[in-house]
């Protein structure tokens, strides 16, 4: 008989965008969902079933406490979805203050979520880690130095953990999307080719998590183009990038 027990899921970045979309999707399917984000709890009065607390993922101790507390209250943790993140305006010379924040939230914040979750799951000998990279983490795109670097680090970290944790019964899923219509991207002044609706992206990610896929990238054909760019000789790629065929510098 299949296990019909509700999954116990914790989501960072649950206050908006893909994190909130996935929280709603899992709640609608009858699962137990906890999460954190930067918005006040009062903003979630309409989502009473979401066990939500305001938190900064850069605070290692506080985030570890929240994830551990959720696991203790629900006798375990089945899925961690680490989706907290920020981007930055495109610029040839980065805004260094913003660049530091991007790295701290997107990379250090990811590690701060992974640490307690992996400790819990290692004891259980079961669980699933889900992290969000970006197609911009596959190559060095114009004007996206710190954001691309943060997502390249995410992709590499999750791939290593996938190799290391699978024998322990812990699955790792890396989500690598292109442009999605979320609050994070709506103020982008540059072109966003093959922009995907948030609801479509949530469903693609939900299905990938359910299937315990190791890696999922979308949307096509952009993901195919970017995966190809990653495999080009670097001199060839740089020649193409300098000519900005997708209009990212606009």
SVG drawing of the C-alpha trace seen along z (x, -y; Angstrom):
<svg xmlns="http://www.w3.org/2000/svg" viewBox="-8 -50 47 52">
<polyline fill="none" stroke="black" stroke-width="0.4" points="0.0,0.0 1.4,-3.5 2.1,-5.8 -0.7,-8.4 0.7,-10.3 0.8,-14.1 4.3,-15.3 6.0,-17.6 7.5,-20.5 9.5,-23.5 10.0,-26.4 12.4,-29.4 11.2,-32.3 7.6,-31.3 6.3,-34.9 6.2,-35.6 6.9,-34.3 7.7,-30.6 8.0,-29.8 4.5,-31.1 3.2,-29.4 4.6,-26.0 3.3,-26.5 -0.2,-27.0 0.2,-24.1 1.2,-21.7 -1.4,-23.0 -4.1,-22.4 -2.9,-18.8 -3.3,-18.3 0.3,-18.5 1.8,-20.1 3.7,-23.3 5.9,-25.5 8.0,-28.4 9.7,-31.7 10.2,-34.9 10.8,-38.6 7.2,-39.7 5.4,-40.0 3.2,-37.2 0.1,-39.4 0.5,-39.4 -0.5,-35.7 -3.8,-35.9 -5.4,-34.5 -3.1,-31.4 -3.9,-30.3 -2.8,-26.7 0.7,-27.8 3.0,-27.6 4.7,-30.9 7.3,-32.9 9.2,-36.0 13.0,-35.3 16.2,-36.4 17.9,-33.4 21.3,-35.1 20.7,-34.4 22.1,-30.9 21.1,-30.3 17.5,-31.6 16.8,-29.7 18.2,-26.5 15.9,-26.9 12.8,-27.4 13.5,-24.4 14.3,-22.2 11.2,-23.4 9.0,-22.6 10.5,-19.1 10.0,-18.5 6.4,-19.7 5.6,-17.4 7.8,-14.4 10.1,-14.8 10.9,-16.7 10.2,-15.2 11.1,-18.1 13.1,-21.3 12.5,-23.8 15.2,-26.5 13.9,-29.2 14.8,-32.4 16.7,-34.7 17.2,-38.2 18.6,-39.5 20.2,-42.8 19.8,-45.4 21.9,-44.5 25.1,-46.5 28.5,-46.2 30.0,-47.3 28.1,-45.8 26.5,-47.7 28.8,-46.1 26.6,-46.5 23.8,-44.7 26.2,-42.1 27.3,-41.3 23.6,-40.9 22.9,-38.7 25.8,-36.3 24.8,-36.3 21.1,-35.5 21.4,-33.3 24.5,-31.3 25.0,-31.7 21.2,-31.7 21.0,-28.4 23.6,-26.8 21.8,-28.0 18.7,-26.2 20.5,-23.0 22.5,-22.5 19.6,-21.8 17.5,-20.0 20.3,-17.6 21.1,-16.9 17.4,-16.0 17.2,-13.9 20.4,-12.1 19.0,-10.8 15.8,-9.8 17.7,-8.3 15.1,-9.9 14.1,-13.2 14.5,-15.5 16.3,-18.8 15.2,-21.2 17.2,-24.3 16.7,-26.9 19.5,-27.8 19.0,-29.7 19.9,-29.4 22.1,-32.5 24.2,-30.2 25.3,-28.1 27.3,-30.8 28.6,-34.3 25.8,-36.5 26.4,-40.2 25.6,-42.4 24.8,-39.5 28.1,-38.9 27.0,-38.4 23.6,-36.9 25.0,-34.5 27.8,-33.6 25.4,-32.9 23.4,-30.6 26.5,-28.8 27.5,-28.2 24.0,-26.9 24.0,-24.5 27.5,-23.1 26.6,-22.8 23.4,-20.9 25.1,-18.6 27.8,-17.7 25.2,-17.0 23.2,-14.9 26.2,-12.6 26.9,-12.5 23.4,-12.2 21.6,-9.8 23.3,-6.8 21.8,-8.1 18.3,-8.1 18.2,-11.8 17.2,-13.0 18.4,-16.4 16.5,-18.3 18.1,-21.3 15.6,-23.6 17.2,-25.8 14.6,-28.2 14.9,-31.0 12.8,-34.1 9.6,-33.8 7.0,-36.4 7.4,-36.9 7.8,-40.0 11.5,-39.4 11.6,-39.9 8.8,-42.4 11.1,-45.4 13.8,-44.2 14.4,-46.9 15.9,-44.5 14.3,-42.0 13.2,-38.6 13.0,-36.1 10.6,-33.2 9.1,-34.7 7.1,-32.0 3.9,-32.6 4.5,-31.9 1.6,-29.4 3.2,-27.3 6.6,-27.4 5.1,-26.3 3.4,-23.3 6.6,-22.3 8.6,-22.5 5.9,-20.7 5.9,-17.7 9.7,-17.6 9.8,-17.4 7.1,-14.7 9.1,-12.7 12.3,-13.3 14.1,-14.5 17.8,-15.3 17.7,-18.3 15.1,-20.2 15.6,-23.3 13.0,-25.3 11.5,-26.9 12.3,-25.5 13.9,-26.5 15.8,-28.9 17.0,-26.1 18.3,-24.1 20.1,-27.2 21.7,-27.9 22.8,-24.3 24.4,-24.4 26.2,-27.7 27.6,-26.1 29.3,-23.4 30.8,-25.8 34.5,-26.6 34.7,-29.6 36.3,-31.9 33.3,-31.1 30.8,-31.8 32.5,-35.1 32.4,-36.2 28.6,-35.5 28.0,-37.1 29.8,-40.3 27.3,-40.7 24.3,-40.2 22.0,-38.4 19.2,-38.1 19.2,-41.8 20.0,-41.4 22.0,-44.6 19.0,-46.6"/>
</svg>
